[in-house]
């Protein structure tokens, strides 16, 4: 049974007495990603100030190149930190909270896999969202375990990790959606603290998501949807 309350209760227990490093990781990640994302936001804000179609036409050649340059940088920045956090929290939960900051730093050697995972995840989610918002959300949930799989199994390709994620989340996408919604109240409160509350909320969410990931993986084995061998080098699961 997908018990989100149990996942959250367990996350609180796992974090108790071990908040310092997760909070530091959240702070570092937030600062660096802000440095990466803010320039892109400023660019689009400035671009919207083009006052007439003639100006837009005159600038379109140069302007169209800028997103092509910025997009890979943003994807790389996000992917590197997402995969590093995924690896850290997998280790954090496995060691009962005894995971030093060095584990997070060492996880940056997965930067290329993080970039590819973020690129494929963003691409497929975007393509499905072109049909309508709901298909995009459904696919985002279906691919939601990709980063954990990639971080935990360095021999598994990103495309295969996405296929495994689809198999693991089959029948549980609604539960994952509700799990995400269950943090909205805390997110609103954290916003009222000028986002300082996110330093504690983000680790809480991440550890809860890892607990959900472990459940989904074991459930897939129990239901016969996947086998342990599927996480080996020869496993193959359908198409993305």
ChimeraX attribute file (.defattr): number of C-alpha atoms within 10 A of each C-alpha:
attribute: neighborCount
match mode: 1-to-1
recipient: residues
	/A:1	7
	/A:2	14
	/A:3	12
	/A:4	19
	/A:5	12
	/A:6	13
	/A:7	21
	/A:8	20
	/A:9	13
	/A:10	17
	/A:11	21
	/A:12	17
	/A:13	13
	/A:14	21
	/A:15	20
	/A:16	11
	/A:17	9
	/A:18	16
	/A:19	16
	/A:20	13
	/A:21	18
	/A:22	27
	/A:23	18
	/A:24	15
	/A:25	21
	/A:26	18
	/A:27	16
	/A:28	14
	/A:29	19
	/A:30	15
	/A:31	11
	/A:32	13
	/A:33	14
	/A:34	12
	/A:35	13
	/A:36	18
	/A:37	17
	/A:38	11
	/A:39	13
	/A:40	17
	/A:41	11
	/A:42	10
	/A:43	14
	/A:44	13
	/A:45	11
	/A:46	10
	/A:47	13
	/A:48	9
	/A:49	9
	/A:50	13
	/A:51	9
	/A:52	8
	/A:53	9
	/A:54	10
	/A:55	10
	/A:56	15
	/A:57	11
	/A:58	10
	/A:59	13
	/A:60	11
	/A:61	10
	/A:62	9
	/A:63	15
	/A:64	10
	/A:65	10
	/A:66	13
	/A:67	15
	/A:68	10
	/A:69	10
	/A:70	16
	/A:71	14
	/A:72	13
	/A:73	16
	/A:74	22
	/A:75	19
	/A:76	22
	/A:77	22
	/A:78	22
	/A:79	24
	/A:80	24
	/A:81	26
	/A:82	22
	/A:83	29
	/A:84	27
	/A:85	26
	/A:86	26
	/A:87	25
	/A:88	27
	/A:89	24
	/A:90	23
	/A:91	19
	/A:92	23
	/A:93	19
	/A:94	13
	/A:95	11
	/A:96	13
	/A:97	20
	/A:98	14
	/A:99	19
	/A:100	15
	/A:101	14
	/A:102	10
	/A:103	16
	/A:104	23
	/A:105	14
	/A:106	12
	/A:107	19
	/A:108	18
	/A:109	13
	/A:110	18
	/A:111	19
	/A:112	14
	/A:113	22
	/A:114	28
	/A:115	24
	/A:116	18
	/A:117	28
	/A:118	23
	/A:119	20
	/A:120	17
	/A:121	21
	/A:122	14
	/A:123	12
	/A:124	15
	/A:125	21
	/A:126	18
	/A:127	13
	/A:128	17
	/A:129	17
	/A:130	11
	/A:131	10
	/A:132	11
	/A:133	12
	/A:134	12
	/A:135	16
	/A:136	18
	/A:137	17
	/A:138	17
	/A:139	20
	/A:140	21
	/A:141	22
	/A:142	25
	/A:143	27
	/A:144	21
	/A:145	26
	/A:146	27
	/A:147	26
	/A:148	23
	/A:149	24
	/A:150	24
	/A:151	24
	/A:152	17
	/A:153	15
	/A:154	11
	/A:155	11
	/A:156	20
	/A:157	16
	/A:158	23
	/A:159	18
	/A:160	21
	/A:161	25
	/A:162	25
	/A:163	20
	/A:164	29
	/A:165	25
	/A:166	24
	/A:167	20
	/A:168	25
	/A:169	22
	/A:170	14
	/A:171	11
	/A:172	16
	/A:173	20
	/A:174	13
	/A:175	16
	/A:176	19
	/A:177	14
	/A:178	12
	/A:179	21
	/A:180	13
	/A:181	11
	/A:182	14
	/A:183	14
	/A:184	11
	/A:185	9
	/A:186	13
	/A:187	16
	/A:188	13
	/A:189	15
	/A:190	17
	/A:191	12
	/A:192	11
	/A:193	10
	/A:194	9
	/A:195	13
	/A:196	13
	/A:197	16
	/A:198	22
	/A:199	20
	/A:200	18
	/A:201	18
	/A:202	18
	/A:203	23
	/A:204	22
	/A:205	19
	/A:206	18
	/A:207	25
	/A:208	24
	/A:209	25
	/A:210	23
	/A:211	20
	/A:212	22
	/A:213	22
	/A:214	14
	/A:215	17
	/A:216	21
	/A:217	21
	/A:218	16
	/A:219	17
	/A:220	19
	/A:221	15
	/A:222	11
	/A:223	9
	/A:224	9
	/A:225	15
	/A:226	20
	/A:227	15
	/A:228	11
	/A:229	10
	/A:230	16
	/A:231	18
	/A:232	12
	/A:233	11
	/A:234	8
	/A:235	14
	/A:236	15
	/A:237	17
	/A:238	9
	/A:239	10
	/A:240	15
